[in-house]
Amino acid sequence: MTVEDQMKARLQAAFAPEVLEIVNDSARHAGHSGDDGSGDSHYSVKLRSPVLAAMPRVARHRAVHAALGDLNTRIHAIALDLG
């Protein structure tokens, strides 16, 4: 299972999102700091869920990182668009 597939499964399980879009931006960061050559270093995530909507911004980010668990150590950068 790819990192992207694992992210999708974990975020769906944790938040039952109405919208979940995950974009692998790693190719745009090739050769930059944090690029480990795996093609799984940089992601953008758009997530809309009633679970998150009631939370303050910082709590939303913490909840997403908690749901991703050990994947946080495999991903160099993740841009979050949450609501």
C-alpha distance (Angstrom), angle and dihedral (degrees) to the residues before:
residue distance angle dihedral
M1 . . .
T2 3.81 . .
V3 3.79 123.5 .
E4 3.80 88.5 -109.7
D5 3.82 91.3 52.7
Q6 3.80 90.9 48.7
M7 3.80 91.2 49.4
K8 3.80 90.9 50.3
A9 3.81 93.6 48.7
R10 3.80 93.7 48.1
L11 3.80 95.1 45.8
Q12 3.81 92.6 46.7
A13 3.81 91.0 49.9
A14 3.80 93.8 47.8
F15 3.80 101.4 41.6
A16 3.85 110.9 16.9
P17 3.81 87.2 -139.4
E18 3.77 126.4 -151.9
V19 3.82 87.8 -152.3
L20 3.79 126.7 25.1
E21 3.78 120.5 168.4
I22 3.80 121.1 168.3
V23 3.79 120.0 -173.6
N24 3.79 122.6 -171.6
D25 3.82 104.2 -138.8
S26 3.81 94.7 174.2
A27 3.81 95.6 112.2
R28 3.81 89.8 58.2
H29 3.81 89.2 57.6
A30 3.80 99.3 46.0
G31 3.78 109.6 145.0
H32 3.81 93.3 12.6
S33 3.77 126.5 116.0
G34 3.78 111.1 -70.4
D35 3.80 95.4 24.3
D36 3.78 104.3 128.8
G37 3.81 93.7 179.3
S38 3.81 93.0 -111.5
G39 3.79 94.8 109.6
D40 3.81 88.6 -126.8
S41 3.80 102.7 89.1
H42 3.82 107.2 97.9
Y43 3.82 129.2 41.2
S44 3.79 140.7 169.6
V45 3.80 118.2 -150.2
K46 3.80 128.5 -167.5
L47 3.79 110.7 -168.9
R48 3.80 129.2 174.5
S49 3.77 118.4 -176.7
P50 3.81 136.3 149.1
V51 3.81 86.6 -131.4
L52 3.80 90.8 62.7
A53 3.80 97.2 36.5
A54 3.79 92.2 72.9
M55 3.83 93.5 51.6
P56 3.80 129.3 87.9
R57 3.82 114.4 -109.3
V58 3.81 97.2 -100.4
A59 3.81 91.6 47.1
R60 3.84 89.8 52.8
H61 3.80 91.5 53.8
R62 3.80 92.1 46.7
A63 3.81 91.2 49.2
V64 3.81 92.3 52.2
H65 3.80 92.7 48.2
A66 3.81 89.9 47.8
A67 3.82 90.3 51.7
L68 3.81 91.1 50.2
G69 3.81 90.3 52.4
D70 3.80 113.6 167.8
L71 3.82 91.6 9.0
N72 3.81 86.6 77.4
T73 3.81 88.4 73.5
R74 3.83 92.0 52.5
I75 3.82 96.4 48.5
H76 3.80 119.2 71.1
A77 3.82 97.5 -165.1
I78 3.78 136.2 9.3
A79 3.79 124.3 -176.5
L80 3.80 110.2 -153.2
D81 3.80 126.4 -155.8
L82 3.80 102.5 -178.2
G83 3.77 136.7 174.9
